[in-house]
Structures are given as structure tokens and as C-alpha cells.
Amino acid sequence: MTLRPEGTAPVCRAYIERGMASLPQPVKLYYLAPIFRYERPQAGRFREHHQFGFEAIGDADAALDAEVIDLAWRFFEALGLKDLKLQINSIGCPICRPAHLQALNEYFGPCRCAPTARCASTRTRCDF
């Protein structure tokens, strides 16, 4: 038995395994599923909770990202939620991303924490 830790990976796996790459792109999917945390429960954070998400796969256009964000925003408004705030972060476009990554490398340069195998592994995987 496997307890699902998040929803995006299973959606991506289904996209690949079900041959959705051959469908007209982008493919837009959603999920609503029980999700499980590995760490010990903390105040207000249970091991099992439910999560929903929207995924749009098969097109690198930023307009598609905006469409998914707008969908989520409208969903929250339809629930009657008030005083919503949206914060967007970016690592830049393909043209400016190398300079951004270089700045991250310079900032994080030598590890600012006690050097550990995990720290080195994370920097290698994240390429900064």
C-alpha cells in the first residue's frame, strides 16, 4: 500500500501512462484526493488531509499558467472567500533565467549552514 503524499505527480504519471501526449495540447486535469504527510502530526496539521489541484500539461505558454491561476481564483471567489491575496513568484523567462540562477549561486555561494550531505545534494539537484 502507498499513501499519496501529493497530487501533481500522479497526474503527471497518468498523463504519460495514458498516452495523453498524443491528445490535443494542452491537456487540462484536476484532482481531489486524500493526501498523507509523513512527518509527525503538529497542532492543526493532520497526517491525512484532502487536497485539490489543477494541472495544465503540454504547453509552455505563460498564458496557460495565468489561466490556471484565474481558474483557482474564481473557484475561491465562488466559495465566498473574501480578502483573498495572490502572490506570484518567478524564476524568470528562459532568456533571463541563467542570470537569475547565477545570482542565486553567488548569494548562496559557500553553504551558509553547517555543510552537510543533504545541503550539497540539494544544491546539486536545484542547480544553484
N, CA, C and O atoms as a printed pandas DataFrame, in Angstrom:
     atom_number atom_name residue_name chain_id  residue_number  x_coord  y_coord  z_coord
0              1         N          MET        A               1    0.834   -1.163    0.000
1              2        CA          MET        A               1    0.000    0.000    0.000
2              3         C          MET        A               1    0.891    1.243    0.000
3              4         O          MET        A               1    1.919    1.289    0.677
4              5         N          THR        A               2    0.481    2.234   -0.764
5              6        CA          THR        A               2    1.185    3.508   -0.814
6              7         C          THR        A               2    0.231    4.617   -0.412
7              8         O          THR        A               2   -0.915    4.659   -0.860
8              9         N          LEU        A               3    0.709    5.507    0.430
9             10        CA          LEU        A               3   -0.083    6.660    0.822
10            11         C          LEU        A               3    0.382    7.855   -0.004
11            12         O          LEU        A               3    1.555    8.226    0.046
12            13         N          ARG        A               4   -0.516    8.449   -0.749
13            14        CA          ARG        A               4   -0.194    9.530   -1.682
14            15         C          ARG        A               4    0.263   10.770   -0.921
15            16         O          ARG        A               4   -0.494   11.299   -0.107
16            17         N          PRO        A               5    1.510   11.258   -1.172
17            18        CA          PRO        A               5    1.999   12.444   -0.463
18            19         C          PRO        A               5    1.612   13.764   -1.126
19            20         O          PRO        A               5    1.706   14.817   -0.495
20            21         N          GLU        A               6    1.179   13.727   -2.382
21            22        CA          GLU        A               6    0.773   14.951   -3.084
22            23         C          GLU        A               6    0.056   14.573   -4.366
23            24         O          GLU        A               6    0.049   13.401   -4.740
24            25         N          GLY        A               7   -0.548   15.539   -5.051
25            26        CA          GLY        A               7   -1.394   15.229   -6.190
26            27         C          GLY        A               7   -0.801   15.430   -7.566
27            28         O          GLY        A               7   -1.270   14.812   -8.522
28            29         N          THR        A               8    0.216   16.273   -7.704
29            30        CA          THR        A               8    0.742   16.581   -9.024
30            31         C          THR        A               8    1.427   15.385   -9.682
31            32         O          THR        A               8    1.195   15.120  -10.862
32            33         N          ALA        A               9    2.259   14.667   -8.949
33            34        CA          ALA        A               9    2.993   13.531   -9.537
34            35         C          ALA        A               9    2.058   12.468  -10.104
35            36         O          ALA        A               9    2.309   11.992  -11.211
36            37         N          PRO        A              10    0.987   12.066   -9.402
37            38        CA          PRO        A              10    0.083   11.081  -10.005
38            39         C          PRO        A              10   -0.590   11.589  -11.289
39            40         O          PRO        A              10   -0.834   10.806  -12.208
40            41         N          VAL        A              11   -0.889   12.886  -11.356
41            42        CA          VAL        A              11   -1.488   13.443  -12.565
42            43         C          VAL        A              11   -0.487   13.362  -13.717
43            44         O          VAL        A              11   -0.853   12.996  -14.834
44            45         N          CYS        A              12    0.775   13.704  -13.448
45            46        CA          CYS        A              12    1.814   13.632  -14.484
46            47         C          CYS        A              12    2.034   12.191  -14.929
47            48         O          CYS        A              12    2.212   11.923  -16.118
48            49         N          ARG        A              13    2.022   11.275  -13.984
49            50        CA          ARG        A              13    2.185    9.856  -14.312
50            51         C          ARG        A              13    1.030    9.379  -15.195
51            52         O          ARG        A              13    1.253    8.657  -16.166
52            53         N          ALA        A              14   -0.192    9.775  -14.867
53            54        CA          ALA        A              14   -1.349    9.397  -15.675
54            55         C          ALA        A              14   -1.242    9.989  -17.078
55            56         O          ALA        A              14   -1.587    9.328  -18.057
56            57         N          TYR        A              15   -0.767   11.229  -17.180
57            58        CA          TYR        A              15   -0.583   11.878  -18.482
58            59         C          TYR        A              15    0.336   11.036  -19.365
59            60         O          TYR        A              15    0.056   10.832  -20.546
60            61         N          ILE        A              16    1.418   10.557  -18.794
61            62        CA          ILE        A              16    2.391    9.760  -19.557
62            63         C          ILE        A              16    1.849    8.361  -19.827
63            64         O          ILE        A              16    1.854    7.903  -20.970
64            65         N          GLU        A              17    1.381    7.680  -18.780
65            66        CA          GLU        A              17    0.970    6.289  -18.924
66            67         C          GLU        A              17   -0.280    6.113  -19.780
67            68         O          GLU        A              17   -0.453    5.066  -20.404
68            69         N          ARG        A              18   -1.139    7.101  -19.821
69            70        CA          ARG        A              18   -2.375    7.007  -20.602
70            71         C          ARG        A              18   -2.237    7.621  -21.993
71            72         O          ARG        A              18   -3.225    7.767  -22.713
72            73         N          GLY        A              19   -1.011    7.979  -22.368
73            74        CA          GLY        A              19   -0.766    8.481  -23.715
74            75         C          GLY        A              19   -1.414    9.821  -24.011
75            76         O          GLY        A              19   -1.752   10.099  -25.162
76            77         N          MET        A              20   -1.594   10.650  -23.005
77            78        CA          MET        A              20   -2.256   11.936  -23.210
78            79         C          MET        A              20   -1.418   12.915  -24.027
79            80         O          MET        A              20   -1.934   13.928  -24.497
80            81         N          ALA        A              21   -0.125   12.618  -24.199
81            82        CA          ALA        A              21    0.721   13.483  -25.024
82            83         C          ALA        A              21    0.257   13.473  -26.479
83            84         O          ALA        A              21    0.554   14.401  -27.231
84            85         N          SER        A              22   -0.468   12.427  -26.878
85            86        CA          SER        A              22   -0.962   12.344  -28.255
86            87         C          SER        A              22   -2.307   13.059  -28.419
87            88         O          SER        A              22   -2.807   13.165  -29.539
88            89         N          LEU        A              23   -2.890   13.541  -27.349
89            90        CA          LEU        A              23   -4.136   14.302  -27.419
90            91         C          LEU        A              23   -3.832   15.750  -27.784
91            92         O          LEU        A              23   -2.690   16.190  -27.661
92            93         N          PRO        A              24   -4.844   16.497  -28.233
93            94        CA          PRO        A              24   -4.607   17.928  -28.466
94            95         C          PRO        A              24   -4.105   18.579  -27.173
95            96         O          PRO        A              24   -4.637   18.337  -26.089
96            97         N          GLN        A              25   -3.084   19.399  -27.313
97            98        CA          GLN        A              25   -2.447   20.026  -26.156
98            99         C          GLN        A              25   -2.936   21.455  -25.994
99           100         O          GLN        A              25   -3.285   22.075  -26.999
100          101         N          PRO        A              26   -2.981   21.997  -24.836
101          102        CA          PRO        A              26   -2.612   21.385  -23.572
102          103         C          PRO        A              26   -3.735   20.493  -23.053
103          104         O          PRO        A              26   -4.896   20.651  -23.430
104          105         N          VAL        A              27   -3.370   19.557  -22.187
105          106        CA          VAL        A              27   -4.336   18.713  -21.504
106          107         C          VAL        A              27   -4.556   19.341  -20.131
107          108         O          VAL        A              27   -3.603   19.621  -19.404
108          109         N          LYS        A              28   -5.816   19.558  -19.789
109          110        CA          LYS        A              28   -6.157   20.198  -18.515
110          111         C          LYS        A              28   -6.824   19.166  -17.612
111          112         O          LYS        A              28   -7.812   18.536  -17.990
112          113         N          LEU        A              29   -6.273   19.006  -16.424
113          114        CA          LEU        A              29   -6.754   17.993  -15.487
114          115         C          LEU        A              29   -6.906   18.607  -14.105
115          116         O          LEU        A              29   -6.355   19.669  -13.815
116          117         N          TYR        A              30   -7.654   17.928  -13.267
117          118        CA          TYR        A              30   -7.767   18.346  -11.875
118          119         C          TYR        A              30   -7.769   17.097  -11.005
119          120         O          TYR        A              30   -7.961   15.983  -11.493
120          121         N          TYR        A              31   -7.555   17.300   -9.721
121          122        CA          TYR        A              31   -7.635   16.186   -8.777
122          123         C          TYR        A              31   -8.211   16.689   -7.459
123          124         O          TYR        A              31   -8.062   17.854   -7.091
124          125         N          LEU        A              32   -8.862   15.785   -6.776
125          126        CA          LEU        A              32   -9.357   15.975   -5.422
126          127         C          LEU        A              32   -9.095   14.647   -4.750
127          128         O          LEU        A              32   -9.703   13.638   -5.108
128          129         N          ALA        A              33   -8.191   14.634   -3.773
129          130        CA          ALA        A              33   -7.744   13.352   -3.244
130          131         C          ALA        A              33   -7.285   13.466   -1.801
131          132         O          ALA        A              33   -6.861   14.534   -1.359
132          133         N          PRO        A              34   -7.371   12.358   -1.064
133          134        CA          PRO        A              34   -6.760   12.334    0.261
134          135         C          PRO        A              34   -5.240   12.319    0.107
135          136         O          PRO        A              34   -4.700   11.589   -0.724
136          137         N          ILE        A              35   -4.571   13.114    0.898
137          138        CA          ILE        A              35   -3.112   13.243    0.863
138          139         C          ILE        A              35   -2.601   12.930    2.268
139          140         O          ILE        A              35   -3.269   13.222    3.260
140          141         N          PHE        A              36   -1.415   12.336    2.343
141          142        CA          PHE        A              36   -0.876   11.922    3.638
142          143         C          PHE        A              36    0.504   12.524    3.868
143          144         O          PHE        A              36    1.354   12.515    2.978
144          145         N          ARG        A              37    0.715   13.047    5.069
145          146        CA          ARG        A              37    2.021   13.570    5.469
146          147         C          ARG        A              37    2.810   12.473    6.161
147          148         O          ARG        A              37    2.247   11.624    6.852
148          149         N          TYR        A              38    4.113   12.504    5.967
149          150        CA          TYR        A              38    4.977   11.513    6.621
150          151         C          TYR        A              38    5.344   11.955    8.032
151          152         O          TYR        A              38    5.405   11.136    8.950
152          153         N          GLU        A              39    5.587   13.248    8.202
153          154        CA          GLU        A              39    6.077   13.731    9.494
154          155         C          GLU        A              39    5.003   13.605   10.573
155          156         O          GLU        A              39    3.826   13.381   10.291
156          157         N          ARG        A              40    5.450   13.756   11.807
157          158        CA          ARG        A              40    4.531   13.663   12.944
158          159         C          ARG        A              40    3.476   14.751   12.875
159          160         O          ARG        A              40    3.753   15.856   12.406
160          161         N          PRO        A              41    2.266   14.450   13.338
161          162        CA          PRO        A              41    1.225   15.487   13.361
162          163         C          PRO        A              41    1.656   16.665   14.235
163          164         O          PRO        A              41    2.315   16.485   15.259
164          165         N          GLN        A              42    1.280   17.849   13.822
165          166        CA          GLN        A              42    1.541   19.061   14.581
166          167         C          GLN        A              42    0.195   19.725   14.849
167          168         O          GLN        A              42   -0.823   19.322   14.285
168          169         N          ALA        A              43    0.190   20.713   15.685
169          170        CA          ALA        A              43   -1.058   21.402   16.008
170          171         C          ALA        A              43   -1.724   21.891   14.722
171          172         O          ALA        A              43   -1.148   22.693   13.987
172          173         N          GLY        A              44   -2.919   21.412   14.458
173          174        CA          GLY        A              44   -3.661   21.850   13.278
174          175         C          GLY        A              44   -3.239   21.200   11.983
175          176         O          GLY        A              44   -3.802   21.524   10.938
176          177         N          ARG        A              45   -2.270   20.296   12.001
177          178        CA          ARG        A              45   -1.808   19.630   10.776
178          179         C          ARG        A              45   -1.926   18.125   10.979
179          180         O          ARG        A              45   -1.140   17.517   11.706
180          181         N          PHE        A              46   -2.906   17.547   10.334
181          182        CA          PHE        A              46   -3.130   16.119   10.479
182          183         C          PHE        A              46   -2.337   15.344    9.439
183          184         O          PHE        A              46   -1.951   15.895    8.408
184          185         N          ARG        A              47   -2.098   14.076    9.705
185          186        CA          ARG        A              47   -1.381   13.244    8.731
186          187         C          ARG        A              47   -2.190   13.078    7.459
187          188         O          ARG        A              47   -1.628   13.051    6.364
188          189         N          GLU        A              48   -3.501   12.966    7.592
189          190        CA          GLU        A              48   -4.351   12.848    6.407
190          191         C          GLU        A              48   -5.140   14.137    6.236
191          192         O          GLU        A              48   -5.721   14.656    7.189
192          193         N          HIS        A              49   -5.154   14.644    5.013
193          194        CA          HIS        A              49   -5.976   15.789    4.680
194          195         C          HIS        A              49   -6.400   15.640    3.226
195          196         O          HIS        A              49   -5.921   14.740    2.537
196          197         N          HIS        A              50   -7.268   16.486    2.759
197          198        CA          HIS        A              50   -7.689   16.433    1.365
198          199         C          HIS        A              50   -7.133   17.646    0.636
199          200         O          HIS        A              50   -7.033   18.739    1.193
200          201         N          GLN        A              51   -6.779   17.429   -0.603
201          202        CA          GLN        A              51   -6.164   18.486   -1.403
202          203         C          GLN        A              51   -6.779   18.444   -2.794
203          204         O          GLN        A              51   -7.120   17.374   -3.297
204          205         N          PHE        A              52   -6.916   19.596   -3.406
205          206        CA          PHE        A              52   -7.345   19.642   -4.796
206          207         C          PHE        A              52   -6.340   20.467   -5.568
207          208         O          PHE        A              52   -5.624   21.295   -5.004
208          209         N          GLY        A              53   -6.301   20.232   -6.847
209          210        CA          GLY        A              53   -5.368   20.990   -7.671
210          211         C          GLY        A              53   -5.769   20.940   -9.122
211          212         O          GLY        A              53   -6.526   20.067   -9.547
212          213         N          PHE        A              54   -5.251   21.892   -9.878
213          214        CA          PHE        A              54   -5.473   21.971  -11.314
214          215         C          PHE        A              54   -4.119   21.823  -11.991
215          216         O          PHE        A              54   -3.126   22.385  -11.529
216          217         N          GLU        A              55   -4.075   21.079  -13.068
217          218        CA          GLU        A              55   -2.833   20.917  -13.821
218          219         C          GLU        A              55   -3.135   21.146  -15.296
219          220         O          GLU        A              55   -4.166   20.695  -15.795
220          221         N          ALA        A              56   -2.255   21.835  -15.988
221          222        CA          ALA        A              56   -2.347   22.036  -17.430
222          223         C          ALA        A              56   -0.991   21.641  -17.998
223          224         O          ALA        A              56    0.018   22.287  -17.718
224          225         N          ILE        A              57   -0.973   20.582  -18.793
225          226        CA          ILE        A              57    0.286   19.995  -19.260
226          227         C          ILE        A              57    0.322   20.021  -20.785
227          228         O          ILE        A              57   -0.684   19.762  -21.445
228          229         N          GLY        A              58    1.497   20.338  -21.336
229          230        CA          GLY        A              58    1.681   20.224  -22.779
230          231         C          GLY        A              58    1.868   21.527  -23.520
231          232         O          GLY        A              58    1.876   21.543  -24.751
232          233         N          ASP        A              59    2.021   22.623  -22.792
233          234        CA          ASP        A              59    2.236   23.913  -23.439
234          235         C          ASP        A              59    3.036   24.785  -22.475
235          236         O          ASP        A              59    2.672   24.911  -21.306
236          237         N          ALA        A              60    4.112   25.379  -22.952
237          238        CA          ALA        A              60    4.980   26.194  -22.095
238          239         C          ALA        A              60    4.549   27.657  -22.043
239          240         O          ALA        A              60    5.229   28.470  -21.418
240          241         N          ASP        A              61    3.441   28.008  -22.682
241          242        CA          ASP        A              61    2.990   29.395  -22.724
242          243         C          ASP        A              61    2.577   29.870  -21.332
243          244         O          ASP        A              61    1.796   29.204  -20.653
244          245         N          ALA        A              62    3.095   31.009  -20.914
245          246        CA          ALA        A              62    2.767   31.569  -19.610
246          247         C          ALA        A              62    1.284   31.915  -19.507
247          248         O          ALA        A              62    0.745   31.993  -18.403
248          249         N          ALA        A              63    0.621   32.122  -20.639
249          250        CA          ALA        A              63   -0.818   32.402  -20.616
250          251         C          ALA        A              63   -1.592   31.227  -20.037
251          252         O          ALA        A              63   -2.643   31.413  -19.422
252          253         N          LEU        A              64   -1.079   30.022  -20.231
253          254        CA          LEU        A              64   -1.723   28.841  -19.657
254          255         C          LEU        A              64   -1.602   28.851  -18.133
255          256         O          LEU        A              64   -2.548   28.489  -17.433
256          257         N          ASP        A              65   -0.445   29.264  -17.620
257          258        CA          ASP        A              65   -0.280   29.415  -16.171
258          259         C          ASP        A              65   -1.291   30.434  -15.635
259          260         O          ASP        A              65   -1.917   30.217  -14.598
260          261         N          ALA        A              66   -1.438   31.542  -16.356
261          262        CA          ALA        A              66   -2.386   32.576  -15.941
262          263         C          ALA        A              66   -3.809   32.029  -15.943
263          264         O          ALA        A              66   -4.606   32.370  -15.068
264          265         N          GLU        A              67   -4.131   31.187  -16.913
265          266        CA          GLU        A              67   -5.464   30.587  -16.985
266          267         C          GLU        A              67   -5.732   29.698  -15.766
267          268         O          GLU        A              67   -6.827   29.728  -15.205
268          269         N          VAL        A              68   -4.744   28.916  -15.363
269          270        CA          VAL        A              68   -4.907   28.041  -14.192
270          271         C          VAL        A              68   -5.040   28.882  -12.922
271          272         O          VAL        A              68   -5.861   28.573  -12.058
272          273         N          ILE        A              69   -4.240   29.937  -12.805
273          274        CA          ILE        A              69   -4.335   30.823  -11.642
274          275         C          ILE        A              69   -5.712   31.474  -11.594
275          276         O          ILE        A              69   -6.323   31.557  -10.529
276          277         N          ASP        A              70   -6.204   31.936  -12.747
277          278        CA          ASP        A              70   -7.529   32.556  -12.815
278          279         C          ASP        A              70   -8.622   31.555  -12.437
279          280         O          ASP        A              70   -9.573   31.911  -11.741
280          281         N          LEU        A              71   -8.493   30.323  -12.884
281          282        CA          LEU        A              71   -9.460   29.285  -12.535
282          283         C          LEU        A              71   -9.513   29.086  -11.026
283          284         O          LEU        A              71  -10.594   29.022  -10.441
284          285         N          ALA        A              72   -8.343   28.986  -10.397
285          286        CA          ALA        A              72   -8.291   28.807   -8.950
286          287         C          ALA        A              72   -8.882   30.025   -8.236
287          288         O          ALA        A              72   -9.628   29.884   -7.268
288          289         N          TRP        A              73   -8.543   31.215   -8.722
289          290        CA          TRP        A              73   -9.052   32.442   -8.106
290          291         C          TRP        A              73  -10.579   32.477   -8.167
291          292         O          TRP        A              73  -11.233   32.774   -7.167
292          293         N          ARG        A              74  -11.146   32.176   -9.332
293          294        CA          ARG        A              74  -12.608   32.175   -9.486
294          295         C          ARG        A              74  -13.254   31.108   -8.600
295          296         O          ARG        A              74  -14.342   31.316   -8.064
296          297         N          PHE        A              75  -12.584   29.978   -8.450
297          298        CA          PHE        A              75  -13.089   28.918   -7.588
298          299         C          PHE        A              75  -13.199   29.420   -6.154
299          300         O          PHE        A              75  -14.228   29.236   -5.505
300          301         N          PHE        A              76  -12.146   30.051   -5.663
301          302        CA          PHE        A              76  -12.162   30.571   -4.297
302          303         C          PHE        A              76  -13.230   31.648   -4.128
303          304         O          PHE        A              76  -13.903   31.701   -3.099
304          305         N          GLU        A              77  -13.384   32.503   -5.133
305          306        CA          GLU        A              77  -14.435   33.523   -5.070
306          307         C          GLU        A              77  -15.817   32.880   -5.038
307          308         O          GLU        A              77  -16.700   33.338   -4.312
308          309         N          ALA        A              78  -16.007   31.818   -5.823
309          310        CA          ALA        A              78  -17.299   31.123   -5.853
310          311         C          ALA        A              78  -17.625   30.494   -4.503
311          312         O          ALA        A              78  -18.795   30.317   -4.163
312          313         N          LEU        A              79  -16.595   30.158   -3.737
313          314        CA          LEU        A              79  -16.811   29.633   -2.398
314          315         C          LEU        A              79  -17.218   30.731   -1.412
315          316         O          LEU        A              79  -17.607   30.445   -0.280
316          317         N          GLY        A              80  -17.125   31.990   -1.852
317          318        CA          GLY        A              80  -17.484   33.101   -0.993
318          319         C          GLY        A              80  -16.332   33.596   -0.137
319          320         O          GLY        A              80  -16.551   34.348    0.813
320          321         N          LEU        A              81  -15.116   33.192   -0.453
321          322        CA          LEU        A              81  -13.964   33.646    0.328
322          323         C          LEU        A              81  -13.707   35.125    0.047
323          324         O          LEU        A              81  -13.793   35.573   -1.096
324          325         N          LYS        A              82  -13.398   35.856    1.076
325          326        CA          LYS        A              82  -13.178   37.305    0.971
326          327         C          LYS        A              82  -11.732   37.642    1.316
327          328         O          LYS        A              82  -11.021   36.835    1.914
328          329         N          ASP        A              83  -11.308   38.834    0.935
329          330        CA          ASP        A              83   -9.976   39.354    1.242
330          331         C          ASP        A              83   -8.866   38.405    0.785
331          332         O          ASP        A              83   -7.886   38.191    1.499
332          333         N          LEU        A              84   -9.033   37.844   -0.402
333          334        CA          LEU        A              84   -8.012   36.944   -0.943
334          335         C          LEU        A              84   -6.795   37.753   -1.379
335          336         O          LEU        A              84   -6.917   38.902   -1.803
336          337         N          LYS        A              85   -5.633   37.143   -1.269
337          338        CA          LYS        A              85   -4.391   37.749   -1.751
338          339         C          LYS        A              85   -3.696   36.732   -2.622
339          340         O          LYS        A              85   -3.708   35.537   -2.327
340          341         N          LEU        A              86   -3.092   37.201   -3.689
341          342        CA          LEU        A              86   -2.358   36.339   -4.611
342          343         C          LEU        A              86   -0.922   36.821   -4.666
343          344         O          LEU        A              86   -0.660   37.990   -4.945
344          345         N          GLN        A              87    0.006   35.915   -4.399
345          346        CA          GLN        A              87    1.428   36.234   -4.501
346          347         C          GLN        A              87    2.029   35.316   -5.549
347          348         O          GLN        A              87    1.882   34.096   -5.471
348          349         N          ILE        A              88    2.701   35.896   -6.524
349          350        CA          ILE        A              88    3.289   35.127   -7.616
350          351         C          ILE        A              88    4.799   35.289   -7.571
351          352         O          ILE        A              88    5.317   36.393   -7.404
352          353         N          ASN        A              89    5.489   34.183   -7.721
353          354        CA          ASN        A              89    6.944   34.175   -7.751
354          355         C          ASN        A              89    7.377   33.629   -9.104
355          356         O          ASN        A              89    6.632   32.880   -9.735
356          357         N          SER        A              90    8.551   33.988   -9.547
357          358        CA          SER        A              90    9.043   33.521  -10.839
358          359         C          SER        A              90   10.557   33.360  -10.794
359          360         O          SER        A              90   11.255   34.089  -10.089
360          361         N          ILE        A              91   11.041   32.408  -11.548
361          362        CA          ILE        A              91   12.494   32.275  -11.702
362          363         C          ILE        A              91   12.920   32.837  -13.048
363          364         O          ILE        A              91   14.033   32.584  -13.510
364          365         N          GLY        A              92   12.038   33.596  -13.673
365          366        CA          GLY        A              92   12.373   34.283  -14.908
366          367         C          GLY        A              92   12.036   33.486  -16.153
367          368         O          GLY        A              92   11.698   32.304  -16.093
368          369         N          CYS        A              93   12.138   34.166  -17.273
369          370        CA          CYS        A              93   11.887   33.530  -18.564
370          371         C          CYS        A              93   13.149   32.769  -18.986
371          372         O          CYS        A              93   14.204   32.943  -18.375
372          373         N          PRO        A              94   13.052   31.934  -20.015
373          374        CA          PRO        A              94   14.244   31.179  -20.445
374          375         C          PRO        A              94   15.448   32.058  -20.792
375          376         O          PRO        A              94   16.590   31.608  -20.691
376          377         N          ILE        A              95   15.206   33.295  -21.196
377          378        CA          ILE        A              95   16.310   34.182  -21.571
378          379         C          ILE        A              95   17.018   34.742  -20.327
379          380         O          ILE        A              95   18.248   34.784  -20.277
380          381         N          CYS        A              96   16.231   35.176  -19.316
381          382        CA          CYS        A              96   16.851   35.791  -18.137
382          383         C          CYS        A              96   17.132   34.788  -17.015
383          384         O          CYS        A              96   17.803   35.134  -16.042
384          385         N          ARG        A              97   16.628   33.543  -17.132
385          386        CA          ARG        A              97   16.816   32.553  -16.066
386          387         C          ARG        A              97   18.289   32.270  -15.772
387          388         O          ARG        A              97   18.636   32.161  -14.596
388          389         N          PRO        A              98   19.189   32.142  -16.771
389          390        CA          PRO        A              98   20.598   31.878  -16.435
390          391         C          PRO        A              98   21.210   32.945  -15.518
391          392         O          PRO        A              98   21.969   32.611  -14.608
392          393         N          ALA        A              99   20.890   34.216  -15.746
393          394        CA          ALA        A              99   21.416   35.281  -14.885
394          395         C          ALA        A              99   20.826   35.166  -13.483
395          396         O          ALA        A              99   21.514   35.410  -12.492
396          397         N          HIS        A             100   19.566   34.800  -13.406
397          398        CA          HIS        A             100   18.909   34.617  -12.107
398          399         C          HIS        A             100   19.572   33.475  -11.342
399          400         O          HIS        A             100   19.848   33.606  -10.150
400          401         N          LEU        A             101   19.827   32.355  -12.019
401          402        CA          LEU        A             101   20.487   31.218  -11.374
402          403         C          LEU        A             101   21.907   31.574  -10.943
403          404         O          LEU        A             101   22.366   31.136   -9.888
404          405         N          GLN        A             102   22.598   32.365  -11.751
405          406        CA          GLN        A             102   23.945   32.793  -11.378
406          407         C          GLN        A             102   23.896   33.656  -10.110
407          408         O          GLN        A             102   24.737   33.509   -9.223
408          409         N          ALA        A             103   22.919   34.547  -10.033
409          410        CA          ALA        A             103   22.774   35.383   -8.832
410          411         C          ALA        A             103   22.478   34.512   -7.611
411          412         O          ALA        A             103   22.997   34.774   -6.526
412          413         N          LEU        A             104   21.658   33.486   -7.776
413          414        CA          LEU        A             104   21.393   32.568   -6.662
414          415         C          LEU        A             104   22.668   31.858   -6.233
415          416         O          LEU        A             104   22.942   31.727   -5.040
416          417         N          ASN        A             105   23.452   31.399   -7.216
417          418        CA          ASN        A             105   24.723   30.733   -6.907
418          419         C          ASN        A             105   25.655   31.655   -6.135
419          420         O          ASN        A             105   26.303   31.238   -5.174
420          421         N          GLU        A             106   25.718   32.915   -6.563
421          422        CA          GLU        A             106   26.589   33.862   -5.879
422          423         C          GLU        A             106   26.090   34.145   -4.461
423          424         O          GLU        A             106   26.886   34.244   -3.527
424          425         N          TYR        A             107   24.788   34.272   -4.307
425          426        CA          TYR        A             107   24.230   34.560   -2.990
426          427         C          TYR        A             107   24.442   33.379   -2.043
427          428         O          TYR        A             107   24.908   33.552   -0.917
428          429         N          PHE        A             108   24.095   32.177   -2.513
429          430        CA          PHE        A             108   24.217   31.002   -1.655
430          431         C          PHE        A             108   25.627   30.451   -1.650
431          432         O          PHE        A             108   25.986   29.651   -0.785
432          433         N          GLY        A             109   26.438   30.883   -2.628
433          434        CA          GLY        A             109   27.848   30.516   -2.734
434          435         C          GLY        A             109   28.267   29.420   -1.800
435          436         O          GLY        A             109   27.764   28.299   -1.885
436          437         N          PRO        A             110   29.184   29.726   -0.905
437          438        CA          PRO        A             110   29.519   28.714    0.084
438          439         C          PRO        A             110   28.292   28.520    0.975
439          440         O          PRO        A             110   27.611   29.478    1.339
440          441         N          CYS        A             111   28.038   27.305    1.303
441          442        CA          CYS        A             111   26.857   26.943    2.101
442          443         C          CYS        A             111   26.813   27.806    3.355
443          444         O          CYS        A             111   27.799   27.870    4.089
444          445         N          ARG        A             112   25.693   28.468    3.615
445          446        CA          ARG        A             112   25.554   29.357    4.769
446          447         C          ARG        A             112   25.220   28.606    6.053
447          448         O          ARG        A             112   25.112   29.198    7.126
448          449         N          CYS        A             113   25.060   27.294    5.923
449          450        CA          CYS        A             113   24.791   26.487    7.111
450          451         C          CYS        A             113   25.983   25.558    7.324
451          452         O          CYS        A             113   26.951   25.592    6.564
452          453         N          ALA        A             114   25.907   24.746    8.342
453          454        CA          ALA        A             114   26.955   23.746    8.527
454          455         C          ALA        A             114   26.888   22.786    7.346
455          456         O          ALA        A             114   25.841   22.180    7.117
456          457         N          PRO        A             115   27.974   22.630    6.588
457          458        CA          PRO        A             115   27.931   21.782    5.395
458          459         C          PRO        A             115   27.509   20.347    5.745
459          460         O          PRO        A             115   28.093   19.694    6.610
460          461         N          THR        A             116   26.494   19.897    5.052
461          462        CA          THR        A             116   26.021   18.529    5.248
462          463         C          THR        A             116   25.835   17.884    3.884
463          464         O          THR        A             116   25.810   18.567    2.860
464          465         N          ALA        A             117   25.705   16.572    3.878
465          466        CA          ALA        A             117   25.455   15.866    2.624
466          467         C          ALA        A             117   24.131   16.321    2.018
467          468         O          ALA        A             117   24.014   16.442    0.798
468          469         N          ARG        A             118   23.136   16.572    2.865
469          470        CA          ARG        A             118   21.830   16.994    2.361
470          471         C          ARG        A             118   21.929   18.352    1.679
471          472         O          ARG        A             118   21.341   18.562    0.618
472          473         N          CYS        A             119   22.666   19.265    2.279
473          474        CA          CYS        A             119   22.842   20.599    1.704
474          475         C          CYS        A             119   23.498   20.495    0.331
475          476         O          CYS        A             119   23.034   21.107   -0.631
476          477         N          ALA        A             120   24.559   19.733    0.242
477          478        CA          ALA        A             120   25.263   19.575   -1.039
478          479         C          ALA        A             120   24.361   18.924   -2.064
479          480         O          ALA        A             120   24.361   19.322   -3.229
480          481         N          SER        A             121   23.591   17.925   -1.651
481          482        CA          SER        A             121   22.695   17.229   -2.559
482          483         C          SER        A             121   21.619   18.165   -3.089
483          484         O          SER        A             121   21.302   18.136   -4.278
484          485         N          THR        A             122   21.062   18.987   -2.226
485          486        CA          THR        A             122   20.015   19.920   -2.628
486          487         C          THR        A             122   20.558   20.925   -3.620
487          488         O          THR        A             122   19.909   21.201   -4.629
488          489         N          ARG        A             123   21.722   21.474   -3.363
489          490        CA          ARG        A             123   22.303   22.458   -4.296
490          491         C          ARG        A             123   22.562   21.833   -5.654
491          492         O          ARG        A             123   22.375   22.489   -6.679
492          493         N          THR        A             124   22.992   20.567   -5.682
493          494        CA          THR        A             124   23.261   19.899   -6.949
494          495         C          THR        A             124   21.969   19.692   -7.718
495          496         O          THR        A             124   21.909   19.960   -8.918
496          497         N          ARG        A             125   20.942   19.221   -7.042
497          498        CA          ARG        A             125   19.657   18.949   -7.698
498          499         C          ARG        A             125   19.008   20.231   -8.192
499          500         O          ARG        A             125   18.404   20.234   -9.265
500          501         N          CYS        A             126   19.115   21.320   -7.438
501          502        CA          CYS        A             126   18.446   22.570   -7.787
502          503         C          CYS        A             126   19.268   23.400   -8.768
503          504         O          CYS        A             126   18.773   24.390   -9.306
504          505         N          ASP        A             127   20.497   23.012   -9.000
505          506        CA          ASP        A             127   21.374   23.712   -9.928
506          507         C          ASP        A             127   21.524   25.179   -9.564
507          508         O          ASP        A             127   21.454   26.050  -10.432
508          509         N          PHE        A             128   21.726   25.449   -8.305
509          510        CA          PHE        A             128   22.086   26.791   -7.866
510          511         C          PHE        A             128   22.973   26.611   -6.694
511          512         O          PHE        A             128   23.435   27.593   -6.113
